[in-house]
Amino acid sequence: MAVENHPSERLLSLNDPLLHPLIDAHDDAARRIALETVLVEVAAPTIRKAMASFARAEGGLQPADADDVAATVTLRLVKRLSGCATFEEQAIERLPDYIATQTFNAIHDLLRARFPERMRLKNRIRYVLTHDPRLALWTSPFGVAAGLARDRDSAPHSEITLTPTRAMLDRDRPADAIFAILSHVNGPIRLETLVRKVAELWNVTDTAPRAVAALTIGDDKPSAHDRIEARQTLEILWSEITALRAPQRAALLLNLRDIEGANGIVVFLLANVATFEQIAEALEMTPQQLAEIWSDLPLDDLRIGERLGLKRQQVINLRQAARDRLSRRMFRGPRR
């Protein structure tokens, strides 16, 4: 009879060796140490390297934006790590590659949200450069370069001076306009320079920087006292949630949202207030069942109703009753 491998052996084979101490951790203390090691020794330098690579190729980020990107990537990584140590489908085969990809994604998310018109223009220019045979787009040691096809792989200019012509100003014929610009400058230029010049010629502006809700961390750094107080509040809140009736817990937790509209349950994991297994237990699920719907959270009331065998309005009523109870217990005196 074949001997079945311990689940952790399978997880170890699927995950990057850098994550093995986290997967092998046998208690919360060891898990916290392993997680901190990954974040400090692997994630932080990889995020900095990825942002530096982006800056060389596409242009730099403001210090505050770089901080937001780093915080966002770290948050996303912690969410993923909470699953990769338990579930095979969340394994990370190459941790540095995963972190770098998440960093580039976070940067682009920030820029799309803050400068939507500029990013739409950039995507439009990229499309033209890669689909018109007269033009070319390539990576150079000085960043992403744009130029005429005959100049491919030449070093780009970083700055140019233009005398606008009618062809350059014709935004309805973008390929011809960009061909006119690149013909005028007599050589390739950095893509960022081209985007900036086209934006000026076509009067493309973002009237005001938009708030990037998904990346907002806050200007003020919380003090140690604030962090302790926040964690204690979460501990009390979690205790009160687990004291709710099972249908109320499900109606509340499965629809719980943070200020960004994302999965609000994550905050209990990040604060080490509840483990994934404890959250599953509160929902009367197995960890595997919770993992299957994790990426879909928060669920809408119809889906929650289907899971509970209830109508949508019944789910709403249960959640409102849960909130009312939590409000009374959290803010109107000690537990009785």
Residue frames as qw, qx, qy, qz and C-alpha x, y, z in Angstrom:
[[0.000, 0.888, 0.459, 0.000, 0.00, 0.00, 0.00],
 [0.395, 0.519, -0.036, 0.757, 1.37, 3.40, -0.97],
 [0.367, -0.505, -0.452, 0.637, 2.11, 5.75, 1.88],
 [0.140, 0.883, 0.343, 0.289, 0.27, 9.04, 1.54],
 [0.427, 0.259, -0.213, 0.839, 2.52, 12.08, 1.86],
 [0.179, -0.595, -0.479, 0.620, 1.89, 14.57, 4.61],
 [0.301, 0.877, 0.369, 0.065, 0.00, 17.56, 3.13],
 [0.175, -0.908, 0.192, 0.328, 2.89, 19.87, 3.93],
 [0.551, -0.229, 0.627, 0.501, 5.25, 17.83, 1.75],
 [0.425, 0.592, 0.591, 0.347, 3.01, 18.49, -1.25],
 [0.001, 0.986, 0.157, -0.055, 2.83, 22.19, -0.38],
 [0.452, -0.672, 0.377, 0.450, 6.60, 22.35, -0.01],
 [0.554, 0.075, 0.646, 0.521, 7.07, 20.93, -3.49],
 [0.285, 0.757, 0.514, 0.284, 4.68, 23.48, -5.02],
 [0.136, -0.987, -0.074, 0.042, 5.98, 26.58, -3.28],
 [0.396, 0.747, -0.376, 0.380, 9.24, 28.51, -3.56],
 [0.712, -0.121, -0.534, 0.439, 11.83, 27.23, -1.03],
 [0.088, 0.311, -0.266, 0.908, 11.85, 30.75, 0.40],
 [0.585, -0.365, -0.056, -0.722, 8.36, 29.99, 1.74],
 [0.687, -0.062, -0.722, 0.051, 9.22, 26.65, 3.35],
 [0.193, 0.004, -0.658, 0.728, 9.78, 28.08, 6.86],
 [0.435, -0.038, 0.106, -0.893, 6.31, 29.68, 6.69],
 [0.759, -0.024, -0.477, -0.443, 4.68, 26.45, 5.53],
 [0.640, 0.003, -0.720, 0.266, 6.51, 24.39, 8.15],
 [0.118, -0.361, 0.427, -0.820, 5.65, 26.76, 11.02],
 [0.384, -0.271, -0.881, 0.046, 3.93, 24.81, 13.80],
 [0.209, -0.673, -0.573, 0.417, 2.50, 27.69, 15.85],
 [0.165, 0.948, 0.260, 0.085, 1.50, 31.33, 15.56],
 [0.355, -0.834, 0.256, 0.336, 4.82, 32.61, 16.91],
 [0.551, -0.173, 0.632, 0.517, 6.87, 30.68, 14.35],
 [0.416, 0.641, 0.572, 0.299, 4.45, 31.72, 11.61],
 [0.008, -0.989, -0.096, 0.112, 4.83, 35.41, 12.48],
 [0.433, -0.640, 0.451, 0.446, 8.63, 35.14, 12.46],
 [0.538, 0.129, 0.690, 0.466, 8.61, 33.37, 9.09],
 [0.287, 0.827, 0.456, 0.157, 6.20, 35.92, 7.63],
 [0.167, -0.946, 0.096, 0.260, 8.28, 38.84, 8.89],
 [0.525, -0.376, 0.574, 0.503, 11.41, 37.28, 7.37],
 [0.477, 0.448, 0.640, 0.401, 9.71, 36.97, 3.98],
 [0.117, 0.944, 0.306, 0.045, 8.45, 40.56, 4.09],
 [0.274, -0.894, 0.226, 0.273, 11.73, 42.12, 5.26],
 [0.463, -0.453, 0.638, 0.417, 14.35, 40.00, 3.51],
 [0.396, 0.220, 0.772, 0.445, 12.56, 39.13, 0.26],
 [0.207, 0.789, 0.572, 0.091, 9.54, 41.32, -0.39],
 [0.120, -0.913, -0.049, 0.388, 10.92, 44.74, 0.52],
 [0.272, -0.509, 0.525, 0.625, 14.10, 44.56, -1.64],
 [0.342, 0.280, 0.796, 0.413, 12.19, 42.95, -4.53],
 [0.136, 0.865, 0.476, -0.080, 9.56, 45.70, -4.46],
 [0.158, -0.830, 0.175, 0.505, 12.29, 48.39, -4.45],
 [0.351, -0.228, 0.704, 0.574, 14.08, 46.69, -7.34],
 [0.302, 0.531, 0.749, 0.257, 10.86, 46.42, -9.37],
 [0.052, 0.933, 0.272, -0.228, 10.01, 50.09, -8.79],
 [0.253, -0.665, 0.406, 0.574, 13.54, 51.08, -9.82],
 [0.372, 0.087, 0.786, 0.485, 13.16, 49.00, -12.98],
 [0.214, 0.775, 0.591, 0.060, 9.86, 50.72, -13.74],
 [0.109, -0.897, -0.005, 0.429, 11.44, 54.13, -13.14],
 [0.329, -0.393, 0.593, 0.621, 14.24, 53.39, -15.61],
 [0.265, 0.259, 0.814, 0.447, 11.83, 52.21, -18.28],
 [0.006, -0.704, -0.644, -0.299, 8.75, 54.34, -17.81],
 [0.047, -0.650, 0.075, -0.755, 9.61, 57.24, -15.53],
 [0.215, 0.079, -0.752, 0.619, 9.82, 57.68, -11.77],
 [0.408, -0.666, -0.604, -0.159, 7.19, 57.69, -9.06],
 [0.190, -0.733, 0.217, -0.616, 6.70, 60.35, -6.43],
 [0.125, 0.263, -0.841, 0.456, 7.97, 59.22, -2.99],
 [0.529, 0.003, 0.482, -0.699, 4.44, 59.14, -1.58],
 [0.822, 0.277, -0.220, -0.447, 3.26, 57.05, -4.53],
 [0.509, 0.362, -0.772, 0.116, 6.16, 54.65, -4.09],
 [0.174, -0.168, 0.765, -0.597, 5.22, 54.23, -0.43],
 [0.713, 0.143, 0.215, -0.651, 1.62, 53.52, -1.41],
 [0.755, 0.354, -0.494, -0.246, 2.68, 50.96, -4.00],
 [0.277, 0.317, -0.847, 0.324, 4.96, 49.20, -1.51],
 [0.383, -0.054, 0.636, -0.668, 2.21, 49.10, 1.11],
 [0.780, 0.242, -0.028, -0.576, -0.32, 47.79, -1.40],
 [0.659, 0.356, -0.658, -0.074, 1.97, 45.04, -2.67],
 [0.050, 0.247, -0.839, 0.482, 2.80, 44.02, 0.89],
 [0.585, 0.052, 0.425, -0.689, -0.90, 43.82, 1.75],
 [0.818, 0.314, -0.255, -0.410, -1.65, 41.71, -1.32],
 [0.463, 0.385, -0.786, 0.139, 1.30, 39.46, -0.57],
 [0.217, -0.172, 0.765, -0.581, 0.20, 38.86, 3.02],
 [0.756, 0.164, 0.171, -0.610, -3.26, 37.91, 1.76],
 [0.775, 0.378, -0.466, -0.199, -1.75, 35.41, -0.67],
 [0.248, 0.389, -0.822, 0.333, 0.69, 33.99, 1.88],
 [0.522, -0.141, 0.561, -0.627, -2.16, 33.24, 4.25],
 [0.885, 0.239, 0.086, -0.389, -3.41, 30.79, 1.62],
 [0.623, 0.548, -0.557, -0.036, -0.25, 29.42, 0.06],
 [0.058, -0.408, 0.832, -0.372, 0.76, 27.82, 3.36],
 [0.547, 0.068, 0.683, -0.478, -2.50, 25.86, 3.38],
 [0.737, 0.501, 0.361, -0.275, -3.96, 25.47, -0.11],
 [0.649, -0.026, 0.546, 0.529, -2.23, 24.03, -3.17],
 [0.399, 0.716, 0.453, 0.352, -4.05, 26.30, -5.63],
 [0.078, -0.996, 0.005, -0.053, -2.55, 29.36, -3.93],
 [0.804, -0.286, 0.173, 0.492, 1.04, 28.13, -4.09],
 [0.201, 0.941, -0.209, -0.177, 3.73, 30.56, -5.25],
 [0.946, 0.176, 0.030, 0.271, 6.33, 28.78, -7.36],
 [0.568, 0.228, -0.079, 0.787, 8.75, 31.71, -7.72],
 [0.273, -0.761, -0.440, 0.391, 8.29, 34.26, -4.97],
 [0.230, -0.450, 0.138, 0.852, 10.47, 37.12, -6.35],
 [0.034, 0.177, 0.659, 0.731, 8.73, 36.89, -9.74],
 [0.195, -0.669, -0.714, -0.077, 5.33, 36.97, -8.08],
 [0.285, -0.705, -0.266, 0.593, 6.27, 40.02, -5.98],
 [0.192, -0.239, 0.362, 0.880, 7.71, 41.86, -8.99],
 [0.045, -0.390, -0.738, -0.549, 4.55, 41.19, -11.01],
 [0.254, -0.750, -0.592, 0.153, 2.37, 42.43, -8.18],
 [0.293, -0.547, -0.035, 0.783, 4.52, 45.57, -7.94],
 [0.075, 0.002, 0.528, 0.846, 4.13, 46.40, -11.63],
 [0.165, -0.562, -0.755, -0.296, 0.38, 45.72, -11.38],
 [0.298, -0.724, -0.445, 0.435, 0.07, 48.04, -8.37],
 [0.220, -0.355, 0.183, 0.890, 1.96, 50.81, -10.15],
 [0.044, -0.192, -0.646, -0.738, -0.27, 50.57, -13.18],
 [0.238, -0.657, -0.716, 0.007, -3.39, 50.45, -10.99],
 [0.273, -0.638, -0.240, 0.679, -2.28, 53.64, -9.29],
 [0.121, -0.236, 0.366, 0.892, -1.48, 55.45, -12.52],
 [0.084, -0.380, -0.768, -0.509, -4.71, 54.36, -14.21],
 [0.259, -0.724, -0.620, 0.157, -6.74, 55.63, -11.28],
 [0.284, -0.660, -0.108, 0.687, -4.84, 58.88, -10.80],
 [0.085, 0.515, -0.377, -0.765, -4.20, 59.78, -14.45],
 [0.668, 0.327, 0.661, -0.103, -6.91, 58.01, -16.47],
 [0.543, 0.817, 0.032, -0.193, -6.70, 60.26, -19.55],
 [0.026, 0.763, -0.630, -0.144, -2.91, 60.07, -19.65],
 [0.469, -0.198, 0.861, 0.010, -2.97, 56.28, -19.32],
 [0.691, 0.532, 0.465, -0.152, -5.60, 55.92, -22.04],
 [0.389, 0.867, -0.254, -0.183, -3.42, 58.05, -24.31],
 [0.196, -0.598, 0.772, 0.087, -0.36, 55.96, -23.48],
 [0.625, 0.096, 0.773, -0.049, -2.19, 52.74, -24.27],
 [0.620, 0.732, 0.213, -0.185, -3.40, 54.24, -27.54],
 [0.198, 0.837, -0.486, -0.153, 0.15, 55.23, -28.49],
 [0.423, -0.347, 0.836, 0.030, 1.49, 51.79, -27.57],
 [0.711, 0.385, 0.577, -0.118, -1.13, 50.21, -29.80],
 [0.509, 0.842, -0.074, -0.163, -0.19, 52.43, -32.75],
 [0.038, -0.755, 0.646, 0.102, 3.53, 51.79, -32.29],
 [0.424, -0.209, 0.881, 0.004, 3.07, 48.03, -32.29],
 [0.610, 0.450, 0.645, -0.098, 0.53, 47.82, -35.13],
 [0.455, 0.866, -0.055, -0.199, 1.77, 50.31, -37.74],
 [0.914, 0.116, 0.099, 0.376, 4.63, 48.81, -39.83],
 [0.355, 0.768, -0.115, 0.521, 6.27, 52.25, -40.14],
 [0.311, -0.747, 0.329, -0.488, 6.73, 52.44, -36.36],
 [0.719, 0.028, -0.658, 0.223, 8.36, 50.41, -33.62],
 [0.529, -0.726, 0.209, -0.386, 8.46, 50.04, -29.84],
 [0.823, 0.127, -0.490, 0.258, 11.35, 48.34, -28.04],
 [0.654, -0.747, -0.022, 0.117, 13.22, 48.15, -24.76],
 [0.533, 0.643, -0.307, 0.456, 16.56, 49.92, -24.54],
 [0.581, -0.135, -0.516, 0.615, 19.08, 50.37, -21.72],
 [0.034, 0.071, -0.165, 0.983, 17.63, 53.88, -21.33],
 [0.434, 0.284, 0.517, -0.680, 14.00, 52.78, -21.04],
 [0.554, 0.481, 0.677, 0.056, 11.18, 51.88, -23.43],
 [0.108, -0.373, 0.352, 0.851, 11.88, 53.50, -26.78],
 [0.559, 0.648, 0.489, -0.169, 9.60, 54.58, -29.63],
 [0.091, -0.565, 0.440, 0.692, 10.74, 55.33, -33.14],
 [0.679, 0.478, -0.297, -0.472, 10.52, 54.65, -36.83],
 [0.990, -0.018, 0.135, -0.033, 10.89, 51.00, -37.77],
 [0.711, 0.567, -0.243, 0.337, 14.22, 51.73, -39.49],
 [0.023, 0.690, -0.473, 0.547, 15.61, 53.08, -36.20],
 [0.884, -0.404, -0.136, -0.193, 14.69, 50.05, -34.08],
 [0.882, -0.255, -0.150, 0.366, 17.24, 49.25, -31.35],
 [0.376, 0.516, -0.153, 0.754, 18.92, 52.65, -31.57],
 [0.305, -0.307, -0.553, 0.712, 19.46, 54.63, -28.36],
 [0.004, 0.813, 0.531, 0.240, 16.55, 57.04, -27.73],
 [0.115, 0.427, -0.159, 0.883, 16.71, 60.78, -27.07],
 [0.217, -0.413, -0.741, 0.482, 15.36, 61.77, -23.67],
 [0.110, 0.704, 0.293, -0.637, 14.22, 65.26, -24.68],
 [0.402, 0.351, 0.579, 0.617, 13.08, 66.76, -27.98],
 [0.117, 0.466, 0.111, -0.870, 11.98, 70.10, -29.41],
 [0.356, 0.447, 0.782, 0.249, 8.99, 70.16, -31.76],
 [0.192, 0.216, -0.139, -0.947, 7.56, 72.63, -34.20],
 [0.511, 0.318, 0.738, -0.306, 3.96, 71.44, -34.43],
 [0.132, 0.092, -0.636, -0.755, 2.56, 70.66, -37.87],
 [0.680, -0.024, -0.076, -0.729, -0.99, 69.96, -38.97],
 [0.744, 0.072, -0.654, -0.119, -0.23, 66.23, -39.18],
 [0.295, 0.105, -0.757, 0.573, 1.12, 66.14, -35.61],
 [0.291, -0.015, 0.387, -0.875, -2.04, 67.82, -34.30],
 [0.660, -0.005, -0.422, -0.622, -4.45, 65.43, -36.04],
 [0.357, -0.248, 0.801, -0.411, -5.58, 63.22, -33.16],
 [0.829, 0.249, 0.211, -0.454, -8.14, 61.52, -35.41],
 [0.853, 0.439, -0.275, 0.062, -5.27, 59.96, -37.37],
 [0.606, -0.741, 0.289, 0.031, -2.95, 58.91, -34.51],
 [0.868, -0.015, 0.312, 0.387, -0.62, 56.72, -36.58],
 [0.498, 0.668, 0.149, 0.532, 0.09, 59.51, -39.05],
 [0.230, -0.933, 0.093, -0.259, 0.50, 62.05, -36.23],
 [0.742, -0.566, 0.323, 0.158, 3.02, 59.89, -34.39],
 [0.793, 0.263, 0.284, 0.471, 4.85, 59.11, -37.65],
 [0.252, 0.859, 0.053, 0.442, 5.11, 62.86, -38.28],
 [0.466, -0.853, 0.213, -0.097, 6.50, 63.48, -34.80],
 [0.821, -0.330, 0.379, 0.271, 9.10, 60.72, -34.99],
 [0.680, 0.505, 0.239, 0.475, 10.14, 61.73, -38.51],
 [0.036, 0.945, -0.019, 0.325, 10.61, 65.31, -37.32],
 [0.547, -0.780, 0.305, -0.014, 12.87, 64.45, -34.37],
 [0.573, 0.628, -0.525, 0.019, 15.17, 62.34, -36.57],
 [0.300, 0.272, -0.857, 0.320, 15.63, 59.38, -34.26],
 [0.551, -0.459, -0.694, -0.065, 13.89, 57.38, -31.53],
 [0.181, -0.527, 0.323, -0.765, 12.76, 58.89, -28.25],
 [0.024, 0.037, 0.895, -0.444, 11.74, 57.50, -24.89],
 [0.175, -0.512, -0.786, -0.298, 8.12, 56.41, -24.81],
 [0.250, -0.683, -0.497, 0.473, 7.43, 58.67, -21.83],
 [0.129, -0.378, 0.170, 0.901, 8.77, 61.64, -23.78],
 [0.086, -0.185, -0.709, -0.675, 6.54, 60.80, -26.73],
 [0.232, -0.619, -0.751, 0.019, 3.46, 60.45, -24.52],
 [0.226, -0.619, -0.274, 0.701, 4.20, 63.79, -22.86],
 [0.053, -0.231, 0.373, 0.897, 4.63, 65.56, -26.21],
 [0.152, -0.340, -0.784, -0.496, 1.51, 64.02, -27.71],
 [0.235, -0.655, -0.651, 0.303, -0.48, 64.99, -24.61],
 [0.138, -0.524, -0.035, 0.840, 0.70, 68.59, -25.06],
 [0.034, 0.065, -0.588, -0.806, -0.12, 68.62, -28.79],
 [0.299, -0.380, -0.778, -0.400, -3.55, 67.04, -28.36],
 [0.303, -0.417, 0.231, -0.825, -4.37, 68.90, -25.13],
 [0.758, -0.281, -0.579, -0.104, -4.91, 65.68, -23.16],
 [0.003, 0.435, -0.556, 0.708, -5.02, 66.45, -19.44],
 [0.463, -0.462, -0.744, 0.134, -6.32, 65.00, -16.22],
 [0.122, -0.796, -0.119, -0.581, -8.06, 67.99, -14.67],
 [0.409, -0.683, 0.432, -0.424, -7.20, 66.94, -11.14],
 [0.248, 0.255, -0.926, 0.126, -5.34, 63.99, -9.70],
 [0.747, -0.330, -0.300, -0.493, -7.93, 61.46, -8.62],
 [0.528, -0.510, 0.591, -0.334, -7.88, 59.75, -5.29],
 [0.543, 0.239, -0.794, -0.133, -6.56, 56.23, -5.55],
 [0.717, -0.443, 0.169, -0.512, -8.87, 54.60, -3.05],
 [0.983, -0.021, -0.180, 0.009, -7.42, 51.14, -3.53],
 [0.710, 0.246, -0.326, 0.574, -3.96, 52.39, -2.62],
 [0.178, -0.773, 0.138, -0.594, -4.71, 54.98, 0.07],
 [0.646, -0.096, -0.637, 0.410, -2.74, 54.21, 3.18],
 [0.386, -0.882, -0.265, 0.049, -3.14, 57.49, 5.03],
 [0.324, 0.790, -0.250, 0.456, -0.77, 60.37, 5.57],
 [0.367, -0.697, 0.459, -0.411, -0.28, 59.93, 9.29],
 [0.520, 0.193, -0.822, 0.126, 1.73, 56.97, 10.55],
 [0.726, -0.579, -0.217, -0.301, -0.15, 55.26, 13.40],
 [0.140, -0.659, 0.637, -0.375, 1.69, 55.17, 16.68],
 [0.284, 0.091, -0.945, 0.135, 2.46, 51.95, 18.51],
 [0.241, 0.176, 0.660, -0.689, -0.32, 52.83, 20.96],
 [0.590, 0.323, -0.087, -0.735, -2.79, 53.32, 18.09],
 [0.527, 0.243, -0.768, -0.272, -1.85, 49.95, 16.58],
 [0.104, -0.019, -0.918, 0.383, -2.29, 48.15, 19.90],
 [0.376, 0.264, 0.435, -0.775, -5.61, 49.86, 20.50],
 [0.601, 0.318, -0.360, -0.638, -6.82, 48.99, 16.99],
 [0.419, 0.144, -0.894, -0.063, -5.87, 45.35, 17.45],
 [0.074, 0.122, 0.808, -0.572, -7.64, 45.18, 20.80],
 [0.516, 0.304, 0.129, -0.790, -10.77, 46.63, 19.20],
 [0.593, 0.275, -0.619, -0.435, -10.60, 44.00, 16.46],
 [0.209, 0.065, -0.947, 0.237, -10.21, 41.25, 19.05],
 [0.297, 0.238, 0.602, -0.702, -13.34, 42.44, 20.86],
 [0.575, 0.359, -0.186, -0.712, -15.21, 42.77, 17.57],
 [0.471, 0.217, -0.824, -0.227, -14.24, 39.25, 16.50],
 [0.008, -0.062, -0.894, 0.444, -15.35, 37.88, 19.87],
 [0.437, 0.335, 0.363, -0.752, -18.72, 39.55, 19.46],
 [0.556, 0.347, -0.485, -0.579, -19.08, 38.29, 15.88],
 [0.337, 0.111, -0.935, -0.008, -18.46, 34.71, 16.97],
 [0.150, 0.185, 0.760, -0.604, -21.17, 35.15, 19.61],
 [0.520, 0.235, -0.135, -0.810, -23.78, 35.91, 16.93],
 [0.820, 0.181, 0.496, -0.222, -26.15, 33.22, 15.71],
 [0.569, -0.076, 0.652, 0.496, -24.71, 31.27, 12.77],
 [0.411, 0.678, 0.523, 0.313, -27.02, 32.77, 10.09],
 [0.062, -0.991, -0.040, 0.111, -26.23, 36.29, 11.34],
 [0.501, -0.571, 0.465, 0.455, -22.48, 35.58, 11.23],
 [0.554, 0.206, 0.650, 0.478, -22.74, 34.31, 7.67],
 [0.250, 0.862, 0.406, 0.169, -24.90, 37.22, 6.48],
 [0.209, -0.949, 0.120, 0.202, -22.42, 39.66, 8.02],
 [0.516, -0.521, 0.536, 0.418, -19.05, 38.10, 7.20],
 [0.600, 0.275, 0.637, 0.397, -19.78, 36.92, 3.66],
 [0.267, 0.846, 0.330, 0.323, -20.75, 40.49, 2.74],
 [0.457, -0.780, -0.031, 0.427, -18.18, 42.28, 4.91],
 [0.573, 0.673, 0.095, 0.458, -16.40, 45.05, 2.99],
 [0.492, -0.367, -0.133, 0.779, -13.52, 47.33, 3.84],
 [0.104, 0.740, 0.124, -0.653, -13.56, 51.04, 2.95],
 [0.066, 0.414, -0.619, -0.664, -12.43, 50.13, -0.57],
 [0.799, 0.202, -0.066, -0.563, -15.27, 47.65, -1.11],
 [0.510, 0.355, -0.783, -0.027, -12.91, 44.67, -0.97],
 [0.754, -0.263, -0.602, 0.012, -13.02, 41.57, 1.23],
 [0.279, -0.764, 0.244, -0.528, -13.29, 42.92, 4.78],
 [0.934, -0.353, -0.047, -0.016, -12.57, 39.59, 6.48],
 [0.734, 0.401, -0.273, 0.475, -8.91, 40.00, 5.57],
 [0.080, -0.755, 0.305, -0.575, -8.39, 42.58, 8.31],
 [0.809, -0.496, 0.212, -0.232, -8.82, 39.89, 10.98],
 [0.948, 0.131, -0.016, 0.291, -6.15, 37.77, 9.30],
 [0.456, 0.643, -0.195, 0.584, -3.70, 40.65, 8.89],
 [0.294, -0.708, 0.316, -0.559, -4.07, 41.65, 12.53],
 [0.365, 0.146, -0.891, 0.226, -3.58, 38.04, 13.67],
 [0.493, -0.162, 0.370, -0.770, -6.95, 38.25, 15.40],
 [0.864, 0.116, 0.378, -0.312, -8.35, 35.14, 13.69],
 [0.296, -0.284, 0.808, 0.423, -6.81, 32.38, 11.61],
 [0.415, 0.134, -0.579, -0.688, -8.19, 31.23, 8.29],
 [0.330, -0.172, -0.928, 0.005, -9.41, 28.06, 10.00],
 [0.015, -0.376, -0.633, 0.676, -11.22, 30.07, 12.69],
 [0.332, 0.299, -0.130, -0.885, -12.93, 32.22, 10.08],
 [0.430, 0.014, -0.790, -0.437, -14.05, 29.09, 8.24],
 [0.226, -0.267, -0.881, 0.318, -15.37, 27.66, 11.51],
 [0.148, 0.351, 0.350, -0.856, -17.30, 30.87, 12.22],
 [0.476, 0.282, -0.332, -0.764, -18.93, 30.47, 8.81],
 [0.789, 0.000, 0.555, -0.262, -19.59, 26.79, 9.48],
 [0.750, 0.602, -0.250, -0.115, -17.40, 25.85, 6.53],
 [0.881, -0.181, 0.140, 0.414, -14.30, 23.79, 6.07],
 [0.239, -0.666, 0.290, 0.644, -11.13, 25.73, 5.19],
 [0.317, 0.053, 0.744, 0.586, -11.30, 24.21, 1.71],
 [0.144, 0.730, 0.656, 0.128, -14.87, 25.44, 1.21],
 [0.124, -0.898, -0.102, 0.409, -13.87, 28.93, 2.32],
 [0.350, -0.413, 0.514, 0.665, -10.85, 28.89, 0.00],
 [0.345, 0.366, 0.757, 0.417, -13.11, 28.05, -2.95],
 [0.075, 0.868, 0.454, 0.187, -15.11, 31.27, -2.52],
 [0.481, -0.574, -0.096, 0.656, -12.33, 33.46, -1.06],
 [0.284, -0.044, 0.364, 0.886, -11.53, 35.27, -4.29],
 [0.085, -0.562, -0.624, -0.536, -15.26, 36.05, -4.77],
 [0.349, -0.686, -0.515, 0.377, -15.72, 37.75, -1.40],
 [0.361, 0.131, 0.637, -0.668, -17.61, 39.85, -0.55],
 [0.091, 0.315, 0.891, 0.314, -20.67, 37.97, -1.87],
 [0.318, -0.213, -0.154, -0.911, -23.89, 39.70, -2.86],
 [0.515, -0.097, 0.543, -0.656, -27.09, 38.96, -0.96],
 [0.851, 0.224, -0.183, -0.438, -28.48, 36.65, -3.62],
 [0.625, 0.341, -0.690, 0.128, -25.46, 34.35, -3.44],
 [0.088, -0.253, 0.741, -0.615, -25.49, 34.43, 0.35],
 [0.704, 0.022, 0.238, -0.669, -29.18, 33.56, 0.26],
 [0.819, 0.274, -0.447, -0.232, -28.48, 30.61, -2.02],
 [0.382, 0.319, -0.788, 0.363, -25.86, 29.30, 0.40],
 [0.169, -0.080, 0.683, -0.706, -28.15, 29.72, 3.41],
 [0.069, -0.401, -0.892, -0.198, -31.39, 28.67, 1.75],
 [0.025, -0.643, -0.457, 0.614, -32.88, 32.09, 2.41],
 [0.359, 0.818, 0.366, 0.260, -34.44, 34.90, 0.42],
 [0.434, 0.438, -0.090, 0.782, -32.47, 38.06, -0.29],
 [0.297, -0.711, 0.009, -0.637, -34.52, 40.18, 2.13],
 [0.861, -0.494, -0.122, -0.005, -34.00, 37.62, 4.88],
 [0.759, 0.086, -0.133, 0.631, -30.24, 37.92, 4.40],
 [0.111, 0.584, -0.037, 0.803, -30.48, 41.71, 4.61],
 [0.602, -0.673, -0.083, -0.422, -32.56, 41.45, 7.78],
 [0.905, -0.289, -0.161, 0.267, -30.07, 39.04, 9.38],
 [0.582, 0.257, -0.117, 0.763, -27.15, 41.31, 8.61],
 [0.147, -0.657, -0.002, -0.739, -28.95, 44.36, 9.96],
 [0.779, -0.588, -0.120, -0.184, -29.78, 42.48, 13.14],
 [0.847, -0.081, -0.154, 0.502, -26.13, 41.47, 13.47],
 [0.328, 0.450, -0.075, 0.827, -24.98, 45.05, 13.03],
 [0.431, -0.702, -0.075, -0.562, -27.49, 46.32, 15.55],
 [0.874, -0.458, -0.137, 0.084, -26.30, 43.79, 18.12],
 [0.727, 0.105, -0.112, 0.670, -22.63, 44.57, 17.46],
 [0.067, 0.626, -0.003, 0.777, -23.31, 48.28, 17.76],
 [0.627, -0.689, -0.066, -0.356, -24.99, 47.81, 21.14],
 [0.913, -0.323, -0.075, 0.237, -22.29, 45.50, 22.44],
 [0.669, 0.236, -0.040, 0.704, -19.31, 47.47, 21.14],
 [0.155, 0.419, -0.016, 0.895, -20.39, 50.98, 22.02],
 [0.497, -0.587, -0.102, -0.631, -22.90, 50.80, 24.86],
 [0.577, -0.583, 0.439, -0.367, -21.01, 49.30, 27.70],
 [0.088, -0.396, 0.914, 0.000, -19.42, 46.02, 28.69],
 [0.526, -0.043, -0.774, -0.349, -20.70, 42.59, 27.81],
 [0.600, -0.326, 0.369, -0.630, -23.39, 41.20, 30.11]]
